[in-house]
Amino acid sequence: MQAKLLNKVVIKRNGHVVDWDSFRIQTAVFKAAIYGKYADKPLHANMIANNVTKIVEKMISELPFEKIEIETIQNQVVKQLNDFDKTVAKDFLEYKTKQNINQRH
């Protein structure tokens, strides 16, 4: 799937444009799951991260434009997480909020 996304770039919150990297989604979902409900179940957290990443990659690859705002990606991640486990979706949003606050300081 990564090959289809080589022409996609992500517009970050600070305006910087970076190449698409699905590993960043997988890492963020995994960290969020470990941060919350699956702190003692890393294999389960990894399974959720892999599944959500594959689904989001497919959805993003089908978008007709090359530049994708990070919020679009995050919204798709949350939507997919809600389908897998609403608690992990909540943990993901809390994790991302905490991460954003730490980046500002």
Gaussian input, Z-matrix of N, CA and C with variables (Angstrom, degrees):
# hf/3-21g

backbone

0 1
 N
 C     1     B1
 C     2     B2     1     A1
 N     3     B3     2     A2     1     D1
 C     4     B4     3     A3     2     D2
 C     5     B5     4     A4     3     D3
 N     6     B6     5     A5     4     D4
 C     7     B7     6     A6     5     D5
 C     8     B8     7     A7     6     D6
 N     9     B9     8     A8     7     D7
 C    10    B10     9     A9     8     D8
 C    11    B11    10    A10     9     D9
 N    12    B12    11    A11    10    D10
 C    13    B13    12    A12    11    D11
 C    14    B14    13    A13    12    D12
 N    15    B15    14    A14    13    D13
 C    16    B16    15    A15    14    D14
 C    17    B17    16    A16    15    D15
 N    18    B18    17    A17    16    D16
 C    19    B19    18    A18    17    D17
 C    20    B20    19    A19    18    D18
 N    21    B21    20    A20    19    D19
 C    22    B22    21    A21    20    D20
 C    23    B23    22    A22    21    D21
 N    24    B24    23    A23    22    D22
 C    25    B25    24    A24    23    D23
 C    26    B26    25    A25    24    D24
 N    27    B27    26    A26    25    D25
 C    28    B28    27    A27    26    D26
 C    29    B29    28    A28    27    D27
 N    30    B30    29    A29    28    D28
 C    31    B31    30    A30    29    D29
 C    32    B32    31    A31    30    D30
 N    33    B33    32    A32    31    D31
 C    34    B34    33    A33    32    D32
 C    35    B35    34    A34    33    D33
 N    36    B36    35    A35    34    D34
 C    37    B37    36    A36    35    D35
 C    38    B38    37    A37    36    D36
 N    39    B39    38    A38    37    D37
 C    40    B40    39    A39    38    D38
 C    41    B41    40    A40    39    D39
 N    42    B42    41    A41    40    D40
 C    43    B43    42    A42    41    D41
 C    44    B44    43    A43    42    D42
 N    45    B45    44    A44    43    D43
 C    46    B46    45    A45    44    D44
 C    47    B47    46    A46    45    D45
 N    48    B48    47    A47    46    D46
 C    49    B49    48    A48    47    D47
 C    50    B50    49    A49    48    D48
 N    51    B51    50    A50    49    D49
 C    52    B52    51    A51    50    D50
 C    53    B53    52    A52    51    D51
 N    54    B54    53    A53    52    D52
 C    55    B55    54    A54    53    D53
 C    56    B56    55    A55    54    D54
 N    57    B57    56    A56    55    D55
 C    58    B58    57    A57    56    D56
 C    59    B59    58    A58    57    D57
 N    60    B60    59    A59    58    D58
 C    61    B61    60    A60    59    D59
 C    62    B62    61    A61    60    D60
 N    63    B63    62    A62    61    D61
 C    64    B64    63    A63    62    D62
 C    65    B65    64    A64    63    D63
 N    66    B66    65    A65    64    D64
 C    67    B67    66    A66    65    D65
 C    68    B68    67    A67    66    D66
 N    69    B69    68    A68    67    D67
 C    70    B70    69    A69    68    D68
 C    71    B71    70    A70    69    D69
 N    72    B72    71    A71    70    D70
 C    73    B73    72    A72    71    D71
 C    74    B74    73    A73    72    D72
 N    75    B75    74    A74    73    D73
 C    76    B76    75    A75    74    D74
 C    77    B77    76    A76    75    D75
 N    78    B78    77    A77    76    D76
 C    79    B79    78    A78    77    D77
 C    80    B80    79    A79    78    D78
 N    81    B81    80    A80    79    D79
 C    82    B82    81    A81    80    D80
 C    83    B83    82    A82    81    D81
 N    84    B84    83    A83    82    D82
 C    85    B85    84    A84    83    D83
 C    86    B86    85    A85    84    D84
 N    87    B87    86    A86    85    D85
 C    88    B88    87    A87    86    D86
 C    89    B89    88    A88    87    D87
 N    90    B90    89    A89    88    D88
 C    91    B91    90    A90    89    D89
 C    92    B92    91    A91    90    D90
 N    93    B93    92    A92    91    D91
 C    94    B94    93    A93    92    D92
 C    95    B95    94    A94    93    D93
 N    96    B96    95    A95    94    D94
 C    97    B97    96    A96    95    D95
 C    98    B98    97    A97    96    D96
 N    99    B99    98    A98    97    D97
 C   100   B100    99    A99    98    D98
 C   101   B101   100   A100    99    D99
 N   102   B102   101   A101   100   D100
 C   103   B103   102   A102   101   D101
 C   104   B104   103   A103   102   D102
 N   105   B105   104   A104   103   D103
 C   106   B106   105   A105   104   D104
 C   107   B107   106   A106   105   D105
 N   108   B108   107   A107   106   D106
 C   109   B109   108   A108   107   D107
 C   110   B110   109   A109   108   D108
 N   111   B111   110   A110   109   D109
 C   112   B112   111   A111   110   D110
 C   113   B113   112   A112   111   D111
 N   114   B114   113   A113   112   D112
 C   115   B115   114   A114   113   D113
 C   116   B116   115   A115   114   D114
 N   117   B117   116   A116   115   D115
 C   118   B118   117   A117   116   D116
 C   119   B119   118   A118   117   D117
 N   120   B120   119   A119   118   D118
 C   121   B121   120   A120   119   D119
 C   122   B122   121   A121   120   D120
 N   123   B123   122   A122   121   D121
 C   124   B124   123   A123   122   D122
 C   125   B125   124   A124   123   D123
 N   126   B126   125   A125   124   D124
 C   127   B127   126   A126   125   D125
 C   128   B128   127   A127   126   D126
 N   129   B129   128   A128   127   D127
 C   130   B130   129   A129   128   D128
 C   131   B131   130   A130   129   D129
 N   132   B132   131   A131   130   D130
 C   133   B133   132   A132   131   D131
 C   134   B134   133   A133   132   D132
 N   135   B135   134   A134   133   D133
 C   136   B136   135   A135   134   D134
 C   137   B137   136   A136   135   D135
 N   138   B138   137   A137   136   D136
 C   139   B139   138   A138   137   D137
 C   140   B140   139   A139   138   D138
 N   141   B141   140   A140   139   D139
 C   142   B142   141   A141   140   D140
 C   143   B143   142   A142   141   D141
 N   144   B144   143   A143   142   D142
 C   145   B145   144   A144   143   D143
 C   146   B146   145   A145   144   D144
 N   147   B147   146   A146   145   D145
 C   148   B148   147   A147   146   D146
 C   149   B149   148   A148   147   D147
 N   150   B150   149   A149   148   D148
 C   151   B151   150   A150   149   D149
 C   152   B152   151   A151   150   D150
 N   153   B153   152   A152   151   D151
 C   154   B154   153   A153   152   D152
 C   155   B155   154   A154   153   D153
 N   156   B156   155   A155   154   D154
 C   157   B157   156   A156   155   D155
 C   158   B158   157   A157   156   D156
 N   159   B159   158   A158   157   D157
 C   160   B160   159   A159   158   D158
 C   161   B161   160   A160   159   D159
 N   162   B162   161   A161   160   D160
 C   163   B163   162   A162   161   D161
 C   164   B164   163   A163   162   D162
 N   165   B165   164   A164   163   D163
 C   166   B166   165   A165   164   D164
 C   167   B167   166   A166   165   D165
 N   168   B168   167   A167   166   D166
 C   169   B169   168   A168   167   D167
 C   170   B170   169   A169   168   D168
 N   171   B171   170   A170   169   D169
 C   172   B172   171   A171   170   D170
 C   173   B173   172   A172   171   D171
 N   174   B174   173   A173   172   D172
 C   175   B175   174   A174   173   D173
 C   176   B176   175   A175   174   D174
 N   177   B177   176   A176   175   D175
 C   178   B178   177   A177   176   D176
 C   179   B179   178   A178   177   D177
 N   180   B180   179   A179   178   D178
 C   181   B181   180   A180   179   D179
 C   182   B182   181   A181   180   D180
 N   183   B183   182   A182   181   D181
 C   184   B184   183   A183   182   D182
 C   185   B185   184   A184   183   D183
 N   186   B186   185   A185   184   D184
 C   187   B187   186   A186   185   D185
 C   188   B188   187   A187   186   D186
 N   189   B189   188   A188   187   D187
 C   190   B190   189   A189   188   D188
 C   191   B191   190   A190   189   D189
 N   192   B192   191   A191   190   D190
 C   193   B193   192   A192   191   D191
 C   194   B194   193   A193   192   D192
 N   195   B195   194   A194   193   D193
 C   196   B196   195   A195   194   D194
 C   197   B197   196   A196   195   D195
 N   198   B198   197   A197   196   D196
 C   199   B199   198   A198   197   D197
 C   200   B200   199   A199   198   D198
 N   201   B201   200   A200   199   D199
 C   202   B202   201   A201   200   D200
 C   203   B203   202   A202   201   D201
 N   204   B204   203   A203   202   D202
 C   205   B205   204   A204   203   D203
 C   206   B206   205   A205   204   D204
 N   207   B207   206   A206   205   D205
 C   208   B208   207   A207   206   D206
 C   209   B209   208   A208   207   D207
 N   210   B210   209   A209   208   D208
 C   211   B211   210   A210   209   D209
 C   212   B212   211   A211   210   D210
 N   213   B213   212   A212   211   D211
 C   214   B214   213   A213   212   D212
 C   215   B215   214   A214   213   D213
 N   216   B216   215   A215   214   D214
 C   217   B217   216   A216   215   D215
 C   218   B218   217   A217   216   D216
 N   219   B219   218   A218   217   D217
 C   220   B220   219   A219   218   D218
 C   221   B221   220   A220   219   D219
 N   222   B222   221   A221   220   D220
 C   223   B223   222   A222   221   D221
 C   224   B224   223   A223   222   D222
 N   225   B225   224   A224   223   D223
 C   226   B226   225   A225   224   D224
 C   227   B227   226   A226   225   D225
 N   228   B228   227   A227   226   D226
 C   229   B229   228   A228   227   D227
 C   230   B230   229   A229   228   D228
 N   231   B231   230   A230   229   D229
 C   232   B232   231   A231   230   D230
 C   233   B233   232   A232   231   D231
 N   234   B234   233   A233   232   D232
 C   235   B235   234   A234   233   D233
 C   236   B236   235   A235   234   D234
 N   237   B237   236   A236   235   D235
 C   238   B238   237   A237   236   D236
 C   239   B239   238   A238   237   D237
 N   240   B240   239   A239   238   D238
 C   241   B241   240   A240   239   D239
 C   242   B242   241   A241   240   D240
 N   243   B243   242   A242   241   D241
 C   244   B244   243   A243   242   D242
 C   245   B245   244   A244   243   D243
 N   246   B246   245   A245   244   D244
 C   247   B247   246   A246   245   D245
 C   248   B248   247   A247   246   D246
 N   249   B249   248   A248   247   D247
 C   250   B250   249   A249   248   D248
 C   251   B251   250   A250   249   D249
 N   252   B252   251   A251   250   D250
 C   253   B253   252   A252   251   D251
 C   254   B254   253   A253   252   D252
 N   255   B255   254   A254   253   D253
 C   256   B256   255   A255   254   D254
 C   257   B257   256   A256   255   D255
 N   258   B258   257   A257   256   D256
 C   259   B259   258   A258   257   D257
 C   260   B260   259   A259   258   D258
 N   261   B261   260   A260   259   D259
 C   262   B262   261   A261   260   D260
 C   263   B263   262   A262   261   D261
 N   264   B264   263   A263   262   D262
 C   265   B265   264   A264   263   D263
 C   266   B266   265   A265   264   D264
 N   267   B267   266   A266   265   D265
 C   268   B268   267   A267   266   D266
 C   269   B269   268   A268   267   D267
 N   270   B270   269   A269   268   D268
 C   271   B271   270   A270   269   D269
 C   272   B272   271   A271   270   D270
 N   273   B273   272   A272   271   D271
 C   274   B274   273   A273   272   D272
 C   275   B275   274   A274   273   D273
 N   276   B276   275   A275   274   D274
 C   277   B277   276   A276   275   D275
 C   278   B278   277   A277   276   D276
 N   279   B279   278   A278   277   D277
 C   280   B280   279   A279   278   D278
 C   281   B281   280   A280   279   D279
 N   282   B282   281   A281   280   D280
 C   283   B283   282   A282   281   D281
 C   284   B284   283   A283   282   D282
 N   285   B285   284   A284   283   D283
 C   286   B286   285   A285   284   D284
 C   287   B287   286   A286   285   D285
 N   288   B288   287   A287   286   D286
 C   289   B289   288   A288   287   D287
 C   290   B290   289   A289   288   D288
 N   291   B291   290   A290   289   D289
 C   292   B292   291   A291   290   D290
 C   293   B293   292   A292   291   D291
 N   294   B294   293   A293   292   D292
 C   295   B295   294   A294   293   D293
 C   296   B296   295   A295   294   D294
 N   297   B297   296   A296   295   D295
 C   298   B298   297   A297   296   D296
 C   299   B299   298   A298   297   D297
 N   300   B300   299   A299   298   D298
 C   301   B301   300   A300   299   D299
 C   302   B302   301   A301   300   D300
 N   303   B303   302   A302   301   D301
 C   304   B304   303   A303   302   D302
 C   305   B305   304   A304   303   D303
 N   306   B306   305   A305   304   D304
 C   307   B307   306   A306   305   D305
 C   308   B308   307   A307   306   D306
 N   309   B309   308   A308   307   D307
 C   310   B310   309   A309   308   D308
 C   311   B311   310   A310   309   D309
 N   312   B312   311   A311   310   D310
 C   313   B313   312   A312   311   D311
 C   314   B314   313   A313   312   D312

   B1=1.4577
   B2=1.5289
   B3=1.3177
   B4=1.4564
   B5=1.5321
   B6=1.3285
   B7=1.4591
   B8=1.5303
   B9=1.3221
   B10=1.4531
   B11=1.5230
   B12=1.3191
   B13=1.4570
   B14=1.5249
   B15=1.3210
   B16=1.4556
   B17=1.5223
   B18=1.3229
   B19=1.4592
   B20=1.5317
   B21=1.3164
   B22=1.4610
   B23=1.5224
   B24=1.3338
   B25=1.4582
   B26=1.5182
   B27=1.3124
   B28=1.4529
   B29=1.5175
   B30=1.3339
   B31=1.4587
   B32=1.5220
   B33=1.3193
   B34=1.4592
   B35=1.5223
   B36=1.3258
   B37=1.4678
   B38=1.5294
   B39=1.3228
   B40=1.4607
   B41=1.5309
   B42=1.3388
   B43=1.4617
   B44=1.5155
   B45=1.3217
   B46=1.4545
   B47=1.5272
   B48=1.3147
   B49=1.4591
   B50=1.5293
   B51=1.3409
   B52=1.4625
   B53=1.5187
   B54=1.3108
   B55=1.4679
   B56=1.5181
   B57=1.3312
   B58=1.4627
   B59=1.5275
   B60=1.3133
   B61=1.4583
   B62=1.5245
   B63=1.3281
   B64=1.4621
   B65=1.5260
   B66=1.3170
   B67=1.4589
   B68=1.5280
   B69=1.3169
   B70=1.4703
   B71=1.5314
   B72=1.3269
   B73=1.4695
   B74=1.5300
   B75=1.3099
   B76=1.4558
   B77=1.5259
   B78=1.3126
   B79=1.4614
   B80=1.5211
   B81=1.3260
   B82=1.4649
   B83=1.5241
   B84=1.3168
   B85=1.4732
   B86=1.5248
   B87=1.3236
   B88=1.4614
   B89=1.5250
   B90=1.3292
   B91=1.4664
   B92=1.5255
   B93=1.3205
   B94=1.4649
   B95=1.5221
   B96=1.3214
   B97=1.4623
   B98=1.5294
   B99=1.3138
   B100=1.4672
   B101=1.5289
   B102=1.3246
   B103=1.4605
   B104=1.5238
   B105=1.3203
   B106=1.4579
   B107=1.5109
   B108=1.3025
   B109=1.4665
   B110=1.5304
   B111=1.3150
   B112=1.4573
   B113=1.5314
   B114=1.3212
   B115=1.4666
   B116=1.5231
   B117=1.3092
   B118=1.4642
   B119=1.5283
   B120=1.3456
   B121=1.4727
   B122=1.5372
   B123=1.3356
   B124=1.4726
   B125=1.5255
   B126=1.3225
   B127=1.4719
   B128=1.5225
   B129=1.3143
   B130=1.4626
   B131=1.5365
   B132=1.3300
   B133=1.4698
   B134=1.5208
   B135=1.3276
   B136=1.4616
   B137=1.5226
   B138=1.3408
   B139=1.4633
   B140=1.5348
   B141=1.3234
   B142=1.4680
   B143=1.5263
   B144=1.3234
   B145=1.4681
   B146=1.5233
   B147=1.3285
   B148=1.4680
   B149=1.5267
   B150=1.3234
   B151=1.4628
   B152=1.5249
   B153=1.3059
   B154=1.4699
   B155=1.5280
   B156=1.3137
   B157=1.4681
   B158=1.5218
   B159=1.3116
   B160=1.4727
   B161=1.5288
   B162=1.3113
   B163=1.4686
   B164=1.5286
   B165=1.3193
   B166=1.4679
   B167=1.5281
   B168=1.3172
   B169=1.4702
   B170=1.5211
   B171=1.3210
   B172=1.4663
   B173=1.5225
   B174=1.3102
   B175=1.4679
   B176=1.5301
   B177=1.3188
   B178=1.4599
   B179=1.5287
   B180=1.3302
   B181=1.4700
   B182=1.5224
   B183=1.3209
   B184=1.4708
   B185=1.5258
   B186=1.3331
   B187=1.4696
   B188=1.5229
   B189=1.3257
   B190=1.4646
   B191=1.5263
   B192=1.3080
   B193=1.4611
   B194=1.5192
   B195=1.3362
   B196=1.4594
   B197=1.5224
   B198=1.3357
   B199=1.4617
   B200=1.5208
   B201=1.3304
   B202=1.4539
   B203=1.5221
   B204=1.3091
   B205=1.4595
   B206=1.5177
   B207=1.3127
   B208=1.4565
   B209=1.5280
   B210=1.3210
   B211=1.4664
   B212=1.5250
   B213=1.3374
   B214=1.4649
   B215=1.5250
   B216=1.3105
   B217=1.4616
   B218=1.5262
   B219=1.3240
   B220=1.4561
   B221=1.5270
   B222=1.3147
   B223=1.4671
   B224=1.5203
   B225=1.3265
   B226=1.4632
   B227=1.5328
   B228=1.3258
   B229=1.4622
   B230=1.5235
   B231=1.3258
   B232=1.4661
   B233=1.5219
   B234=1.3238
   B235=1.4718
   B236=1.5350
   B237=1.3116
   B238=1.4623
   B239=1.5262
   B240=1.3137
   B241=1.4639
   B242=1.5210
   B243=1.3202
   B244=1.4618
   B245=1.5243
   B246=1.3282
   B247=1.4622
   B248=1.5295
   B249=1.3311
   B250=1.4647
   B251=1.5192
   B252=1.3301
   B253=1.4606
   B254=1.5250
   B255=1.3181
   B256=1.4660
   B257=1.5221
   B258=1.3156
   B259=1.4583
   B260=1.5273
   B261=1.3088
   B262=1.4669
   B263=1.5252
   B264=1.3299
   B265=1.4739
   B266=1.5237
   B267=1.3149
   B268=1.4620
   B269=1.5287
   B270=1.3344
   B271=1.4644
   B272=1.5233
   B273=1.3334
   B274=1.4620
   B275=1.5311
   B276=1.3220
   B277=1.4686
   B278=1.5289
   B279=1.3144
   B280=1.4650
   B281=1.5284
   B282=1.3172
   B283=1.4629
   B284=1.5357
   B285=1.3284
   B286=1.4686
   B287=1.5187
   B288=1.3360
   B289=1.4626
   B290=1.5211
   B291=1.3157
   B292=1.4613
   B293=1.5281
   B294=1.3241
   B295=1.4565
   B296=1.5283
   B297=1.3371
   B298=1.4668
   B299=1.5169
   B300=1.3254
   B301=1.4575
   B302=1.5393
   B303=1.3256
   B304=1.4683
   B305=1.5213
   B306=1.3391
   B307=1.4506
   B308=1.5197
   B309=1.2991
   B310=1.4753
   B311=1.5122
   B312=1.3171
   B313=1.4677
   B314=1.5007
   A1=111.04
   A2=117.36
   A3=121.21
   A4=111.56
   A5=118.44
   A6=121.35
   A7=111.81
   A8=118.27
   A9=121.38
   A10=112.29
   A11=116.86
   A12=121.33
   A13=112.53
   A14=117.92
   A15=120.12
   A16=112.29
   A17=117.63
   A18=120.42
   A19=111.78
   A20=118.36
   A21=121.68
   A22=109.97
   A23=115.11
   A24=120.98
   A25=108.36
   A26=115.43
   A27=122.12
   A28=109.37
   A29=115.27
   A30=120.78
   A31=107.06
   A32=115.58
   A33=120.78
   A34=110.02
   A35=116.72
   A36=121.61
   A37=112.73
   A38=116.54
   A39=120.20
   A40=112.65
   A41=116.26
   A42=121.15
   A43=114.88
   A44=117.87
   A45=120.58
   A46=110.09
   A47=115.46
   A48=121.77
   A49=107.67
   A50=115.54
   A51=121.09
   A52=109.35
   A53=116.03
   A54=121.04
   A55=110.20
   A56=115.51
   A57=121.65
   A58=108.39
   A59=116.47
   A60=121.97
   A61=108.25
   A62=116.40
   A63=120.58
   A64=112.26
   A65=116.68
   A66=119.75
   A67=110.85
   A68=117.25
   A69=120.41
   A70=110.51
   A71=117.36
   A72=120.87
   A73=109.18
   A74=115.26
   A75=119.64
   A76=110.59
   A77=117.27
   A78=121.33
   A79=111.49
   A80=116.87
   A81=120.30
   A82=111.83
   A83=117.18
   A84=120.50
   A85=109.60
   A86=116.72
   A87=120.16
   A88=110.90
   A89=116.70
   A90=120.21
   A91=111.37
   A92=116.48
   A93=119.76
   A94=111.00
   A95=116.57
   A96=120.09
   A97=110.75
   A98=116.63
   A99=121.52
   A100=110.30
   A101=116.20
   A102=122.65
   A103=110.91
   A104=116.31
   A105=120.51
   A106=113.69
   A107=114.40
   A108=123.60
   A109=114.55
   A110=117.97
   A111=121.01
   A112=112.89
   A113=116.12
   A114=120.97
   A115=111.94
   A116=116.58
   A117=120.47
   A118=112.82
   A119=116.90
   A120=120.66
   A121=110.52
   A122=117.19
   A123=119.40
   A124=114.36
   A125=118.34
   A126=119.57
   A127=111.02
   A128=116.73
   A129=120.45
   A130=109.75
   A131=116.23
   A132=120.39
   A133=110.52
   A134=116.87
   A135=121.16
   A136=111.58
   A137=117.72
   A138=121.31
   A139=110.20
   A140=116.63
   A141=120.22
   A142=109.76
   A143=116.84
   A144=120.69
   A145=111.43
   A146=117.11
   A147=120.81
   A148=111.65
   A149=116.54
   A150=120.30
   A151=111.97
   A152=116.74
   A153=120.59
   A154=109.89
   A155=117.59
   A156=121.22
   A157=111.04
   A158=117.75
   A159=121.16
   A160=111.48
   A161=116.60
   A162=120.54
   A163=110.74
   A164=116.73
   A165=120.45
   A166=110.12
   A167=117.84
   A168=121.22
   A169=110.88
   A170=116.49
   A171=120.41
   A172=110.35
   A173=117.29
   A174=120.90
   A175=110.78
   A176=117.01
   A177=120.95
   A178=110.50
   A179=117.34
   A180=120.17
   A181=111.36
   A182=117.34
   A183=121.25
   A184=113.28
   A185=117.35
   A186=119.51
   A187=109.40
   A188=117.89
   A189=121.07
   A190=114.41
   A191=119.17
   A192=120.16
   A193=110.39
   A194=114.89
   A195=121.12
   A196=112.84
   A197=117.42
   A198=121.10
   A199=109.51
   A200=115.08
   A201=120.60
   A202=108.33
   A203=116.28
   A204=119.53
   A205=109.56
   A206=115.90
   A207=121.56
   A208=111.67
   A209=117.50
   A210=120.35
   A211=111.79
   A212=116.71
   A213=121.00
   A214=109.97
   A215=115.63
   A216=120.28
   A217=109.93
   A218=116.37
   A219=119.91
   A220=110.97
   A221=117.63
   A222=120.60
   A223=111.50
   A224=117.58
   A225=121.01
   A226=110.85
   A227=116.14
   A228=119.86
   A229=109.95
   A230=117.02
   A231=120.87
   A232=110.60
   A233=116.73
   A234=120.52
   A235=110.25
   A236=116.66
   A237=120.11
   A238=111.52
   A239=116.91
   A240=119.72
   A241=111.02
   A242=116.77
   A243=120.08
   A244=111.20
   A245=116.71
   A246=120.45
   A247=111.85
   A248=116.72
   A249=120.78
   A250=111.60
   A251=115.88
   A252=119.72
   A253=108.78
   A254=116.59
   A255=121.48
   A256=112.22
   A257=117.72
   A258=120.33
   A259=110.69
   A260=117.06
   A261=120.45
   A262=109.99
   A263=117.91
   A264=120.75
   A265=109.55
   A266=116.94
   A267=121.80
   A268=110.11
   A269=117.19
   A270=121.16
   A271=111.14
   A272=116.88
   A273=121.49
   A274=110.28
   A275=116.76
   A276=119.86
   A277=111.39
   A278=116.96
   A279=120.25
   A280=110.71
   A281=116.63
   A282=121.83
   A283=110.40
   A284=116.75
   A285=120.34
   A286=111.45
   A287=117.96
   A288=121.32
   A289=109.92
   A290=116.99
   A291=121.44
   A292=110.36
   A293=116.58
   A294=121.79
   A295=111.06
   A296=116.66
   A297=121.64
   A298=111.04
   A299=117.65
   A300=121.19
   A301=109.81
   A302=117.14
   A303=120.89
   A304=111.89
   A305=118.69
   A306=121.81
   A307=111.40
   A308=117.23
   A309=121.32
   A310=112.45
   A311=117.16
   A312=120.72
   A313=113.06
   D1=-34.75
   D2=-176.80
   D3=-55.92
   D4=-34.85
   D5=-178.03
   D6=-61.22
   D7=-38.01
   D8=179.12
   D9=-67.98
   D10=-19.18
   D11=-175.59
   D12=-98.96
   D13=4.44
   D14=-178.31
   D15=-61.21
   D16=-27.09
   D17=-179.25
   D18=-89.03
   D19=1.69
   D20=-179.11
   D21=-94.66
   D22=140.96
   D23=173.27
   D24=-127.03
   D25=157.89
   D26=-177.17
   D27=-114.04
   D28=132.94
   D29=174.92
   D30=-95.43
   D31=112.56
   D32=-176.78
   D33=-77.67
   D34=168.94
   D35=-177.77
   D36=-60.99
   D37=-30.15
   D38=-179.78
   D39=-86.07
   D40=4.36
   D41=177.82
   D42=93.31
   D43=-12.66
   D44=178.66
   D45=-66.45
   D46=146.44
   D47=177.49
   D48=-108.54
   D49=126.91
   D50=-179.59
   D51=-128.70
   D52=157.28
   D53=176.46
   D54=-65.86
   D55=149.43
   D56=175.83
   D57=-60.42
   D58=137.19
   D59=177.07
   D60=-147.42
   D61=99.80
   D62=-176.49
   D63=-65.59
   D64=-22.02
   D65=178.28
   D66=-61.88
   D67=-29.48
   D68=178.54
   D69=-65.75
   D70=-37.64
   D71=176.82
   D72=-66.10
   D73=-49.15
   D74=-178.42
   D75=-58.55
   D76=-43.71
   D77=-179.90
   D78=-64.46
   D79=-44.21
   D80=-179.27
   D81=-63.97
   D82=-42.98
   D83=179.62
   D84=-65.74
   D85=-43.54
   D86=179.08
   D87=-60.77
   D88=-47.99
   D89=-179.71
   D90=-61.64
   D91=-38.96
   D92=179.08
   D93=-65.22
   D94=-41.85
   D95=179.72
   D96=-65.94
   D97=-40.50
   D98=178.21
   D99=-68.83
   D100=-34.78
   D101=178.94
   D102=-63.56
   D103=-28.77
   D104=-174.73
   D105=-119.00
   D106=-117.29
   D107=-169.66
   D108=-56.06
   D109=-35.30
   D110=-173.45
   D111=-106.24
   D112=34.54
   D113=-179.89
   D114=-56.43
   D115=-33.49
   D116=-178.82
   D117=-106.13
   D118=14.54
   D119=-179.03
   D120=-135.98
   D121=68.77
   D122=-176.21
   D123=-62.67
   D124=-31.57
   D125=179.17
   D126=-66.53
   D127=-39.75
   D128=177.97
   D129=-67.71
   D130=-41.56
   D131=177.49
   D132=-60.29
   D133=-40.87
   D134=179.27
   D135=-66.43
   D136=-38.79
   D137=178.07
   D138=-61.60
   D139=-45.77
   D140=178.62
   D141=-61.61
   D142=-45.21
   D143=-179.60
   D144=-59.82
   D145=-43.87
   D146=179.51
   D147=-63.56
   D148=-46.66
   D149=-178.43
   D150=-63.83
   D151=-46.31
   D152=-179.35
   D153=-63.96
   D154=-41.97
   D155=-179.65
   D156=-60.81
   D157=-44.28
   D158=179.69
   D159=-61.54
   D160=-43.44
   D161=-179.41
   D162=-66.46
   D163=-44.73
   D164=-179.31
   D165=-65.65
   D166=-41.47
   D167=176.28
   D168=-55.25
   D169=-46.63
   D170=-179.21
   D171=-61.84
   D172=-45.13
   D173=-178.80
   D174=-63.93
   D175=-43.99
   D176=-178.88
   D177=-67.01
   D178=-38.04
   D179=-179.25
   D180=-63.97
   D181=-25.42
   D182=-178.74
   D183=-86.59
   D184=-7.10
   D185=178.23
   D186=-69.39
   D187=142.66
   D188=-174.66
   D189=-79.58
   D190=-1.54
   D191=-177.43
   D192=-118.42
   D193=159.16
   D194=-175.78
   D195=-87.37
   D196=-31.24
   D197=-177.67
   D198=-98.56
   D199=127.18
   D200=-178.57
   D201=-123.18
   D202=130.06
   D203=177.19
   D204=-75.57
   D205=144.03
   D206=-177.81
   D207=-57.01
   D208=-32.93
   D209=179.15
   D210=-63.50
   D211=-35.42
   D212=177.21
   D213=-62.22
   D214=-43.91
   D215=179.38
   D216=-65.92
   D217=-46.94
   D218=-178.89
   D219=-60.93
   D220=-41.12
   D221=178.20
   D222=-61.41
   D223=-39.99
   D224=178.18
   D225=-67.17
   D226=-39.11
   D227=178.09
   D228=-61.93
   D229=-47.39
   D230=-179.70
   D231=-62.25
   D232=-42.48
   D233=179.09
   D234=-59.11
   D235=-46.71
   D236=-179.47
   D237=-68.34
   D238=-38.89
   D239=177.55
   D240=-62.53
   D241=-38.30
   D242=177.24
   D243=-58.90
   D244=-35.12
   D245=177.64
   D246=-69.83
   D247=-33.94
   D248=-179.30
   D249=-83.37
   D250=-49.51
   D251=-173.01
   D252=-166.26
   D253=107.92
   D254=-176.47
   D255=-60.29
   D256=-31.36
   D257=178.55
   D258=-65.72
   D259=-40.93
   D260=178.93
   D261=-67.99
   D262=-35.49
   D263=175.70
   D264=-60.36
   D265=-44.68
   D266=177.68
   D267=-63.63
   D268=-44.16
   D269=178.01
   D270=-61.44
   D271=-38.19
   D272=178.94
   D273=-62.31
   D274=-47.31
   D275=179.95
   D276=-63.77
   D277=-40.10
   D278=177.50
   D279=-65.24
   D280=-42.78
   D281=179.24
   D282=-62.05
   D283=-47.14
   D284=-179.67
   D285=-64.72
   D286=-38.34
   D287=177.85
   D288=-63.14
   D289=-46.71
   D290=179.02
   D291=-61.28
   D292=-41.93
   D293=179.52
   D294=-62.80
   D295=-43.31
   D296=179.39
   D297=-64.11
   D298=-40.39
   D299=179.16
   D300=-64.92
   D301=-43.37
   D302=179.85
   D303=-64.37
   D304=-31.86
   D305=179.97
   D306=-71.96
   D307=-26.55
   D308=-179.36
   D309=-77.43
   D310=-24.24
   D311=-176.36
   D312=-99.82

